[in-house]
């Protein structure tokens, strides 16, 4: 059993685990930063008048066009 642990710790699995850790840590920092920004009262007031549903509906045709172009 200990031999298997040392093989994984010194091989490619170690690098993969490190890369995954960096990726997840970066994603967590992005989410945390976005939460800090969105919790600011001034930002809330600015985004309060924003119609998110309208933005999504306006973006759907562009997204569908993009998917058609990508499949070519």
C-alpha positions as CSV (number, residue, x, y, z in Angstrom):
1,X,0.0,0.0,0.0
2,X,2.7,2.6,0.9
3,X,4.5,1.8,-2.4
4,X,1.3,2.7,-4.4
5,X,1.0,6.0,-2.6
6,X,4.6,7.0,-3.4
7,X,4.1,6.1,-7.0
8,X,1.1,8.4,-7.3
9,X,2.8,11.2,-5.4
10,X,5.8,11.3,-7.7
11,X,4.1,10.7,-11.1
12,X,1.7,12.5,-13.4
13,X,-1.2,12.1,-10.9
14,X,0.6,14.5,-8.6
15,X,0.8,17.1,-11.4
16,X,-2.9,16.5,-12.3
17,X,-4.0,17.0,-8.7
18,X,-2.0,20.2,-8.4
19,X,-3.5,21.5,-11.7
20,X,-7.0,20.6,-10.5
21,X,-6.3,22.3,-7.1
22,X,-5.2,25.5,-8.9
23,X,-8.2,25.4,-11.2
24,X,-10.7,25.0,-8.3
25,X,-8.9,27.6,-6.2
26,X,-9.0,30.1,-9.0
27,X,-12.7,29.4,-9.6
28,X,-13.4,29.9,-5.9
29,X,-11.6,33.2,-6.0
30,X,-13.6,34.4,-9.0
31,X,-16.9,33.5,-7.2
32,X,-15.8,35.1,-4.0
33,X,-14.7,38.3,-5.8
34,X,-18.0,38.4,-7.8
35,X,-19.8,38.1,-4.5
36,X,-17.9,41.0,-2.9
37,X,-18.6,43.2,-5.9
38,X,-22.3,42.3,-6.1
39,X,-22.7,42.9,-2.4
40,X,-21.8,46.6,-2.7
41,X,-24.9,48.8,-2.3
42,X,-23.9,51.0,-5.2
43,X,-23.6,48.1,-7.6
44,X,-26.9,46.7,-6.4
45,X,-28.6,50.0,-7.2
46,X,-27.0,50.1,-10.7
47,X,-28.1,46.5,-11.4
48,X,-31.5,46.9,-9.8
49,X,-32.9,48.6,-13.0
50,X,-31.3,46.0,-15.2
51,X,-33.7,43.6,-16.8
52,X,-31.7,40.3,-16.8
53,X,-34.6,38.3,-18.4
54,X,-34.6,40.7,-21.4
55,X,-30.9,40.4,-21.8
56,X,-31.1,36.6,-21.9
57,X,-33.9,36.7,-24.5
58,X,-31.9,39.1,-26.6
59,X,-28.8,36.9,-26.5
60,X,-30.6,33.7,-27.5
61,X,-30.6,34.4,-31.3
62,X,-26.9,35.3,-31.2
63,X,-26.1,32.1,-29.3
64,X,-28.1,30.0,-31.8
65,X,-26.3,31.6,-34.7
66,X,-22.9,31.0,-33.0
67,X,-23.8,27.3,-32.5
68,X,-24.8,27.0,-36.2
69,X,-21.5,28.5,-37.3
70,X,-19.5,26.3,-35.0
71,X,-21.1,23.2,-36.3
72,X,-20.0,24.0,-39.9
